[in-house]
Amino acid sequence: MEAEDNTKLRRRHSEPVDIPQNLDPSPPTALIPPPSQVRMWREPKYDELVRLKNTLATVLALTIIFGVGGSLWYLLSSTISMPITP
């Protein structure tokens, strides 16, 4: 029974598929406006604000990194330089 089902499946898949010839493979042009109609949705002020935000975030991150690193270095160096007393 299974052998008959497999042969039917093979026959079905081996038959040639009829592809309509009137299909255009290019994308629809109505969805893509010409470059002359594309406007910049960002304003220059927005770009400046983003740049300022990124700069402030970088400064804050570096301050935290060097602050924590400096504190650890200070604590470790002061602990190492302490005399060991029995």
MOBEL-V305143 format. One record per pair of residues at least 24 apart in sequence whose ideal C-beta (glycine too) atoms are under 10 Angstrom apart, sorted by the first residue. I is the first residue (numbers start at 0). J is the second residue. D is the distance in whole Angstrom. If there is no record, write none. Layout:
i: (I,I)
j: (J,J)
d: (D,D)
//
This chain:
none
//
